[in-house]
Amino acid sequence: MTEQTFVIVGANLTGGRAAEGMRKAGFDGRIVLVGEEPDRPYFRPPLSKDVLRSESEPDSVFVHPEQWYSEHNVELRLGMRATAVDLSGSVTLSTGETVDFDRCLLATGGRPRTLDVPGSDLEGIHYLRTLRDATVLAEALQRKPRVLVVGAGFIGAEVAASAIQVGCEVTVIEIFEVPLQRVLGEDLGGVYAQIHRDHGVDLRLGDVVERFEGTDRVEAVVGSTGTSYPADLVVIGVGIVPNVELAMEAGIECDNGIGVDENCRTSAPNVFAAGDVANWPDVYSGGRIRVEHFQNAQNQGAAAGRSMAGDHTPFRDVPWFWSDQYDVNLQMLGHPSSAAERIIRGSLEARDFTAIYRRGGKIVAAVALNRGRDISAIRRMVERGIQVDPKQLADEDVSLKSLLAN
């Protein structure tokens, strides 16, 4: 029998875990891992934290040691990109080479959403997505510039915290009334607003960037309120755009990402997708979701690799995310929604709480601040679909673990 070839487009966390999943599932054919960046797969969460603060060892961010790839017969094709996917079984690379495949995984991830306003091409304006982005920014922060962050979502908030921690003066412009409003809601987002202000961040809410000003480099940012904010360095964190172009040009069905089934298979039987770019059926919410967090990139990548190798166990993960800002740890499970009933366990004022969300009597999500211990028990409640008395959920004298037996 001719040796099979699996091609992975995207040498990121998803792609690295997919290759690992293929080997663990017993696939002994050829694996080709293609990546546009010059670096082998690495973890993104440290980029806005340890790497930005120059606290991590260079090799600590990589998914596998360099020798792992040769030891597991994974061919790395780095510093090149896939320019076309032919559903009959080939990928064309930017070098002009064509690689034939039996199965292909699209782990193309996303790219930063950009701001198209006057002055956006000035020097000193940055986005944070890649390891190179982070190392360039880390070096710049050591000079203690006046930093302006556009966007108070997770990336923006973590960048602001890291910049403050290395001694920079930091201003954050956010279109919403509180940080993380779309995810946490107004009152929980308000807790984060006060946390950042307590640490010295000049938080400007309800403002939108209208233009950047400067001669050669950015010198100021002007908001829709007319306020001019002086800045030596700007970091824009306003979300990402899924890289669906390869899939769309190949004729694969896309809608808010690349559509896949519970086994990560796209509308093309020999092509799979996983990670930030994949839109998949979520059994817990009953709808389709696209998740841009570490846990999904890692676990769905591994699941896609196993599925391609013949293990068709459905991918069913409760989405989970964490964010470290200053001495505060946030963990989020599932999809909090204003439409759900919310129970507070602990105290918002003390910044020590878990917000638990129920819909139809079942727990569907949670947000924990400095209470990571609550998340594992709540995860099992979500997975089992059990119903719990809200009074017991709010009562801190009642162990969450004890409620699992109900």
Protein Blocks (a to p, Z undefined) as FASTA:
>chain_A
ZZdddddehjafklmmmmmmmmmnopabdcddddfbfbdcddfklmmmmmmnopacfklm
pmbdfklmmmnopacdehiacfbdcfkopacdfkopacddfbdcddebpaddddddehil
pghiacdfbfmlmmmmmmmmmnopacddehjafklmmmmmmmmmnopacddddfblbehk
lmnommlmmmmmmmmmmnopacdehiacfbdcdfkbcfbdcdfkopacddfbdcddebja
ddfklmmmnopaceeiadddfkopafblkbccedjllccddfknopacddfbfklmmmmm
mmmmmmmnopacdcdddddddddehjbccddehjadfkbccddehjfklopacddddeeh
iafbdcdehilklmmmmmmmmmnopacdfklmmmmkbcfklmmmZZ
